[in-house]
């Protein structure tokens, strides 16, 4: 029965019973961390073969004669560009292979625009105002980058198909100080939704007032399906931009961070030839080349894109029971209470939860008090300020299944307690 349909007396009785359950769970001495979307140990174990494909007797020479032990290959070895090109669905010639972190590449991309400008345009640091659009809820580490550079962030609401494109189109067309937008287009962080075909095409056909406006397209979860027979499909943005006559509109990012080892993967940027040349001007002053031995290690481990697909099926086998268990627990415990809604993604690393207004921070605080640490409420909004205090990110990937089951039960219990307290308080008011 919905809580908002229950009498005051019934709600008070329910609250008393819920708090008894909560105090009982507090005595269990839980210590669970669900604050970030980290791979679990079983997932990391899948990639231990990376440690064996190269040894002191290995031939570390590429097909073109490049010795991976030495300097060179600014944009990465050809074999790695081909493998990551297949992963990203882009021409290898349009790809730069970096180090282990795509977040670092995104930071560098913003920094380069800030200090030196994009393709001859005024450096952002010399402008009176620089703004970025931020689909919400979104990825907190994206927002941290733009906040660090003092860039004003403008929230744009998300729907089931992606950002509200009518708002995006209007803002970028009218305001030259808007220089970019953050996007996680597939199995997005934190809601898990994927952009529709129409949304991608509307992005490709944007008419920004600023010549140096760029879409920061972070396709972090392009390979991260949970099911073989049900997968979200995403139109390839660079090809769509080229068709629309906007070839330079996008910086597209990806990495193997949640495919192999998060601290030791390889990251990449795909973009237009014009953007590539602009980036390489800066890159030549930053490095002579990134870790080619690690690039070769990944190529030898996967062999080709088919090897990577099979590898990701093993990841899915580990993660699928965790997502399904959390979703089933939410449905069983909260489905008829009218106290929140949640997503049921087909891939990625997160489940998005929307509480009653004004409840998210209290829910997360109650979970922490009982031993389950979650991402801070509000983190999915710029500056950590969720105006309705409703958005919570659930990260099911890291804890073992049994621990996760306890955490999901505790989370639902906290949602019910805080929601009943709010309904009672609203009635008193």
N, C-alpha and C positions, 0 to 999 in steps of 0.2 A: 504493500500500500504506500502511496506517496506520502511523504512526511507533511507536505503542506495541506493535506486533506485530513490529517489527524487532529483530534482535540488537544487542547493545552494539557489536560491531565494525562492523556495517552503519551504525548511527547515527553513530558517530564518523567514518566515511568520508563519510557524507552531510553532516555538519556541516562538515568540511573543504572540501568542494566548495561548500557554500552560502556560506561565508565568503569564498571566492575570488570568487564572483559579487558579493558585497556590496562588497568592496574595489574591484572594477571599477566598480560603480555610484557609489561615492564619487568616483571620478575624473571623473565626468560633470559635476561642479559644479552639481548641481541646486539651484534656489532656488524652491521651490513652497510656497504657503500654502494648506493645507486646514483651517485652524483654525476657520473660521466658515462658516456657510451663507450666503454672499453671492451675489447674482446676478452673472453674468459680464457683460462689456462688451456682448456681443450682446443680452443680455436688456435691459440699460439702454437700448440703442439703440432698442428697440421703442417706448419711451415718449417719444422726442424730440419727437413731435407735441404733447406737453403745452406745449412752449415756443412753439408757434405758434398755439394756439387763442385766445389773448388777446394783444392788443397795445394801443397807446395809442388806437386808434380803436374798440376793442371796447365794446359795451354791457355794462356790469358790473352791470346791474340784474336782479334775480331776477323770477320770474313774479308774486310777491306785492308787488313794488315795492321790495324791499330793495336798497339800494345797497351792494354788497359792499366798497366802498372805505371804508365808515364803520363806526362802532360798532354793536353789537347782535347779535341772534340767538344767545343764550347756548348753545342746544343744536345750532346749525348751521342752514344754510339748508335750506329744504324739499326742494329738488332733490337735495341731497347726502344727506339723510336717506332719501329714497326710493331712490336708487341703492344706498347702503350697506345699506339695509333689505333690498333684493332680494339683495344679496351675502350677507348674514348670515341671510337667511330669517326676518326679523322685521318687525313693524309699525314703520313709520317713527316713529310717536309714542313708541315705546319705546326710541329711540336718541338718544344724545348724540354729536355729532361733535366730536372734539378736534383736537389738532395733528397732528404727523407720526408720533408714536410710541405704539404700544399699550403698550409696556413702561413708558413714562412714566405712562400711565393706570393701569396695574396698581400701580405704585409709589404714585401718589396715592391709590388706593383703600385700600391697606394703611395708608398714612400717616394718612388721614382716620379710619379705624377705630381706629388706635392713639392718636390725640390727642383725638378727639371721640366715638368710639363709633359704632355702627350703629343707626339708628332708635331712639334713646333709651337704648340699653344702655350699660353702663359702658365708658368708654374702655379700650382694652387696656392702655395704659400704667399704669393704676391697679390692674391685676390682678396677683396674685402670680406667675401663670404663664400664658403664652399658647403654644399649640402649633399646628402646621400639619402636615397629612399631605402627603407628597411621594412620588408614584408614581415608582419607579425601575426602569430608568434614566429620567432626566427632563431638563428644560431648566435648564442651569446659571444662567441669568440670573433665572429664577424663584427659585431657591434663594438667590441673592445678595440679593434683596430681603428675604426673611424673615430671613436671617442678619443683615442690616444692622440690623434693628429688634430683634434679640435674641430672636426668636421661635424656640422649640424646634422642630426639624424631625424628623418621624417617617417613616422610609422605609416605603413600602408596595410590595410586589412587583407587577410588571406581568406579564400573560400575553398571549396572542394576541388577547384580547378587551378588554383594558384593565386597569385596576387590579384586584387581587383584592378583589372587592366584599364578600365575607364579612368580611374584615379591616376594610375601611372602615366597614361597617355597625356592627360590634361596637365599634370604637373611638369613633366619633362618638356612639353611643348611651350609652356608659358614662362619657365624660370631657367635662365641661362646659368644660374649658380648651382643648379642640380647637376652633379658630375657623374653620378653612378647609382647603381642599385645592386644590393646583395641578393643573390638567388641560390637556393638549394633546390633544383628543379625536379629531382627524382627521389622519392621516399624522404621528403624534406625533414629537416631537423627543426622543430620537434614533432610535427603533426603526422609525418609519414605519408602525406599526399604527394602525388606527382602532377606536374603541370599538364594540362590538356593540350591537344593539338592546336586548338584555337589560341590558347594562351601563348604558346611558343611562337606561333605565326604573328601574333600581335606584338610580341617583343621584337621580332625581326623587322617589323614595319614601323617601329617607333620613329618619330620625327622630333628628336630633341633639339632644343634651342642651342645647347652647347655643342660645339664641334668636337670637344674632347669628352663628351659623355660616353661612358662605357658600362656595359652589363657585366657584372662580376658573377659568372656562371659556375658555381661550385658543384660539379656533378660528383660529389663524394661517394654516393651510393649507387652508381650506375650498374654495378655488378651484384648488388647485395639483395637478391631476391630470397624470399622465404619458401616459395613454391615453384615447382617445375611447370605446373599446368595453369598457374595464375600469376601473371607478371605484368606490371605496369610497363607501358611502352612510351618512350620519350622521343619526339622528333629531334633530329640533330640540328642544333641551333646555328652553327657556322654555315652549313649548307643553306639553311633557310634564310639567313642574313644575306648570303651571296645572291640568292634568287630575288630577294627584295631590293637589291641595290644598296645594301648597307653592310658591305663586307667587313668593315673595320669596327663594328659596333660591340664586339664581344671579346672578353678574355674568359677562356674556359679552363677550369682547374680540375685536377684529379690526382689521385695517388693510390699506392698500394697499401696505405697505412692500416686499413682494416681487412686487407687481403693476406698480407704476410705479417711482418712485425711493425707495429705502429712507430717504434723508434728507429727502425732500420729499413724502411721501405724506399720507394722512389716516387717522387712527385713530378708533375708535368703541367705545362701550360700549352694550350692549343689556341691559335689565333690566326689572323689574316697575315699575308706576306708583308704588308705595310707595317702592321703592328710588330711583327717579328723583327724587322730591321730596326725599328725604334727601340725595342727592348734590348737587342744585341749590342747597341751602342753603349748602353749602361753596363750590360753584363760583362763586356770585355774588360771593363775597369774593376769589376768585382771579383772575377775568377778566371782561371785559365780553363777550367772544366770541373764538373762535379765528379762524384765517386763512380768511376767507370767500372771498377771491380764489382761494386754492388749492382750496377746495372747488368753486367754480364752474369752475375750470380742469379738474378731474377730470370734472365733469358734462359739460362741453362736449366733452371728449376722447372719453369713452366713449359719450355720448348716453343709453345705457340698459344694463341688465344683459346684453343680447345682445351689445353691443359689448365688454363686459368678458370674456364667455365666449370670443369670437373672439380677443381679445387673449391670453388664457391658453392657447389652443391653440398660438399662436406660441411662447410660453414652453416649452410641452411639447415642441415640435419641436426646440428647442435642448437641453433637459435630458435627454430620453429616451435619446439615444445615449450620453450620459455615464453614466447609471445602468446601462444595459445592458452597457456595456463593463466597468465595475467589477464588476458581478455575474458576468459571464462570466469575468473574470480570476480572481476568487475561486474560482469553481467549477473552473476548469481547474487552478489552482495548488494549491488547498487541499482540493478536494472529496473526495479519497480519503485524506487525511492524518490525519483525526481530531484536528485541532488547533484547531478553532473552528467557530462557526456564525454566520450572518448573516441579516439580513432582506432580502426582495425587495419593497419597498413599491411601491404603485401611484401614489404621489404624494408630495408634500412635498419636503424638502431633504436628507434624511439616510438613510444606511444604518447600521443598528446591527450591531456586531460583538462577539461574545463569545469571548474567548480561553480557553485553559486557565487555571485558577486561578493567580494570582501572576505572570501574564505581561504584562498590559496596559501597565503603566508601562515595562517594558523594551522592549516593541515600539515604543511611541511615542518613547522616547528614541533607539532605533536609527534610526528614520525621520528624526528631527531631525538626528542626527549625519551622515546622508547627504544632507541638504538638503531634506527634506519636513517641514514643520511641521503637526502635527495638533492637535486639541483635547486638552488635557492629560488623561491617563487619570485617572479618578476624578471629572472635572468633572460627570458625569451623575448624581452622588450628592450629597446634602446634605453641606456642609462639605468637599467634594472627597474624601470618604473612601469608596471602594468596598471593602467588607470582603473580597471575594474577589479584587479586582484583576483583573477580567475585562472590564469594559465599555469599548469604544472607539467613538467617533462618527466615521464617515466622511462627509465633506462634499464631494461630487463636483461641485458646481455652478460654482464660480468658475474653476478652471484651464481653459485650452484643452484640447481633446480629446487632442491628442498629448502634452501635458505630463501630463495626467491618466493616460494609459496608462502612462507611465514611473513615476508615483507609485504606481499600483496594483500594478505589478510589484515595486517596492521594498517596498511594504507587505507583500505576500505573502512576499517573501524574508525580511523581518524577523520575520514571524510564524513561519516555518519555523525560522529560527535559534534564536529564543528558546524555541520549543516543544521542539526537540531537546535544547537545553541543559537544560531543565527535566526532561524525561524521563530523561536520563542522570543528573542530580543526584538525582532521586527514587530511581532504582535504586541509586545509591551509598549513599543514606541507608537 
